[in-house]
Amino acid sequence: MLRLLYNKRKVNKKTSIMKRLLLFILPFIVLSACLKEKEEPIIIEPPVQLLLDSDTLVAGEKWGLTIGESTEALYPKIKELQFAKPITYLGIVGNVFTGIDGLESTIPLYQSVFLDETKGTSSGIQISFSDDKVNSIYTNEGKSLTKWPSNTNANATILKGDQIDKIYGKLANISKISSYAKKFERVSIFSKDVAKDYDPYMSLSSHWEFYASMDEKKHYEVSLDFKEGKLISIAYRLYQTM
């Protein structure tokens, strides 16, 4: 009987110790859970794009764009297309040059110019334009610059805010500096400003593309393929953002 009472007291003592220990560590468990919850990143899923319609035409026309038309005849029709919002961007694929020479009248017709070595580098330069001025300067690795290069004379330095008609002269001067000459091995001019005139170099591209909004949720993605300067196909996809 005495042994039973002793064992009972021993069990009660252990239970009391366990309760006190649990009360001691419980706040730390709760705190750890809260910290873990706070540390978990908030993941924002991209909006779902539902494909409503798609087709590829190799004959006939779409939106007044006719198979067989030349790039020069087609361009003003693209400028006049009426959607919910005007088309401001026209991607000209393959519009790449191996130097700056001869591009004086071309650069002002576009929204950007990319400069890099043939092999491609993280220090390549991306210059964007808006309202006929330099709007931004970035390296290929995403570093924002206020000017490029940073250690050259004023007539060989591109600054944010520079007028677009001054850019060619400055780029020509920069290209003559040995430490920057390699950045002109690959001059890419893809983003055509649709508000500007036709560029004859566009006829050398085999592929154009543009984006057209129908309303706040629906938009077209359009691809135009060319052969020898003539339109050979129109591919489009109509998406709705869910």
C-alpha positions in Angstrom: 0.0 0.0 0.0 2.8 2.4 0.9 4.6 1.5 -2.3 1.5 2.2 -4.3 1.1 5.7 -2.6 4.8 6.4 -3.3 4.4 5.5 -7.0 1.3 7.6 -7.2 3.1 10.6 -5.7 6.0 10.0 -8.1 3.6 10.0 -11.1 1.9 13.2 -9.9 5.2 14.8 -9.4 6.3 13.9 -13.0 3.0 15.2 -14.3 3.4 18.5 -12.5 6.9 18.9 -13.9 5.7 18.1 -17.5 2.9 20.7 -17.1 5.3 23.3 -16.0 7.7 22.4 -18.8 4.9 22.6 -21.4 3.8 26.0 -20.1 7.4 27.2 -20.4 8.0 26.1 -24.0 4.5 26.8 -25.3 5.2 30.5 -25.9 8.3 29.7 -27.9 6.4 27.2 -30.1 3.8 29.8 -30.8 6.4 32.5 -31.5 8.3 30.1 -33.8 5.1 29.4 -35.7 4.4 33.1 -36.1 7.9 33.9 -37.3 7.7 31.0 -39.8 4.3 32.3 -41.0 5.7 35.8 -41.4 8.8 34.6 -43.2 6.9 32.7 -45.9 6.9 34.8 -49.1 3.6 35.9 -50.6 3.3 34.3 -54.0 1.2 36.3 -56.5 0.1 34.1 -59.4 0.1 35.7 -62.8 -3.3 36.3 -64.3 -4.7 33.4 -66.3 -4.8 33.9 -70.0 -7.7 32.1 -71.7 -7.3 31.5 -75.4 -10.5 32.4 -77.1 -9.6 32.2 -80.8 -6.6 31.6 -83.0 -5.9 31.2 -86.7 -3.2 31.4 -89.4 -4.0 32.9 -92.8 -2.0 32.3 -95.9 -4.5 33.8 -98.3 -7.0 36.6 -98.2 -6.9 39.4 -95.6 -7.4 40.2 -91.9 -8.2 43.8 -90.7 -7.4 45.1 -94.1 -3.9 43.5 -94.1 -3.7 41.4 -97.3 -1.5 38.4 -98.1 1.0 39.4 -100.8 1.3 43.0 -99.9 4.7 44.6 -99.5 6.0 45.8 -96.2 5.9 49.4 -97.4 2.2 49.1 -98.4 1.4 47.2 -95.2 2.9 49.6 -92.7 0.5 52.6 -93.1 -2.4 50.1 -92.7 -1.1 48.9 -89.4 -0.8 52.5 -88.2 -4.5 53.0 -89.1 -5.8 49.9 -87.4 -8.5 50.8 -84.9 -8.7 48.8 -81.7 -9.7 49.8 -78.1 -6.2 51.4 -77.9 -3.9 52.5 -80.7 -1.0 50.2 -81.6 2.1 51.9 -80.4 4.6 49.0 -80.7 5.6 47.0 -83.7 8.3 44.4 -83.1 10.7 44.1 -86.1 12.5 40.7 -85.7 16.1 40.4 -87.0 16.6 44.2 -87.3 20.3 43.8 -86.3 23.4 45.6 -87.7 27.1 45.1 -87.3 27.9 48.8 -86.8 26.3 52.2 -86.3 27.2 53.5 -89.8 24.1 54.4 -91.9 21.6 54.4 -89.0 21.3 58.2 -88.5 17.8 58.4 -90.0 16.8 54.9 -88.7 17.3 55.3 -84.9 14.8 58.2 -84.4 12.1 55.9 -85.9 12.4 53.4 -83.1 11.7 53.2 -79.4 15.0 51.7 -78.4 18.5 50.6 -79.5 20.5 47.8 -77.9 24.3 47.7 -78.2 26.5 44.6 -77.5 29.3 42.4 -78.5 28.6 39.6 -80.9 28.8 36.9 -78.2 26.4 38.8 -75.9 27.5 40.2 -72.5 25.9 41.4 -69.2 27.4 44.8 -69.8 25.5 45.4 -73.1 23.6 48.6 -73.2 19.9 49.2 -73.7 18.8 52.7 -74.5 15.0 53.5 -74.6 13.2 56.5 -76.0 10.0 58.3 -75.1 8.7 61.6 -76.5 11.8 61.9 -78.7 14.1 61.8 -75.7 16.3 59.2 -73.9 13.9 57.7 -71.3 16.1 55.1 -69.8 19.6 53.5 -70.0 20.1 49.9 -68.7 22.8 47.3 -68.8 21.8 43.8 -69.9 22.0 42.7 -66.3 19.3 45.3 -65.3 21.5 48.0 -63.8 20.0 51.5 -64.3 22.3 54.2 -65.6 21.9 58.0 -65.8 24.6 58.2 -68.5 26.7 56.0 -70.7 29.7 55.8 -70.8 30.5 57.4 -67.5 34.0 58.7 -68.3 33.9 60.2 -71.7 33.5 63.7 -73.2 30.0 65.3 -73.5 29.9 64.6 -77.2 30.5 61.0 -76.6 28.1 60.4 -73.7 24.5 59.4 -73.8 22.4 61.1 -71.0 18.9 60.5 -69.9 16.9 63.3 -71.4 19.0 63.7 -74.5 17.1 64.5 -77.7 16.7 61.5 -79.9 18.1 63.3 -83.0 21.4 63.8 -81.1 21.9 60.2 -80.3 23.4 59.0 -83.6 26.2 61.5 -83.5 27.1 60.6 -79.9 27.0 56.9 -80.6 29.2 57.4 -83.7 31.7 59.1 -81.4 31.5 56.4 -78.7 32.1 53.7 -81.4 35.4 55.3 -82.2 36.7 54.8 -78.6 38.7 51.6 -78.5 37.4 50.5 -75.0 33.8 50.7 -76.2 34.1 49.8 -79.9 33.1 46.1 -79.3 29.7 47.2 -78.0 28.9 48.2 -81.6 29.5 44.7 -83.0 25.7 44.0 -82.6 23.3 47.0 -82.9 19.7 45.8 -82.5 16.8 48.0 -83.3 13.6 46.0 -82.8 10.9 48.2 -81.3 9.3 50.4 -84.1 7.5 53.5 -83.0 4.3 53.2 -85.1 3.7 57.0 -84.9 6.9 57.5 -87.0 7.5 57.0 -90.7 8.2 53.7 -92.4 11.8 52.5 -92.2 13.2 50.8 -95.4 15.2 48.4 -93.3 11.8 46.9 -92.2 11.6 45.2 -95.6 14.6 43.0 -94.7 12.8 41.5 -91.7 11.0 38.1 -92.1 8.8 38.6 -89.0 6.8 41.4 -87.4 4.6 41.2 -84.4 2.2 43.5 -82.5 -0.2 43.5 -79.6 -3.7 45.0 -79.9 -6.2 45.6 -77.0 -9.9 44.9 -77.7 -11.0 46.0 -74.2 -9.7 45.8 -70.6 -9.6 42.0 -70.7 -9.2 40.9 -74.3 -6.2 41.4 -76.6 -4.8 40.1 -79.8 -1.2 38.9 -80.3 -0.5 39.1 -84.0 2.5 37.8 -86.0 3.2 38.7 -89.6 5.6 36.6 -91.7 7.3 37.9 -94.8 9.3 36.5 -97.7 11.3 38.8 -100.0 9.4 41.8 -98.5 6.0 40.3 -99.2 3.4 39.2 -96.6 3.0 35.4 -96.7 1.0 34.7 -93.5 -1.0 36.3 -90.7 -1.2 34.4 -87.4 -3.2 35.7 -84.5 -4.4 34.7 -81.1 -7.2 36.3 -79.1 -6.7 36.1 -75.3 -8.9 37.0 -72.3 -7.5 37.8 -68.9 -9.4 35.9 -66.2 
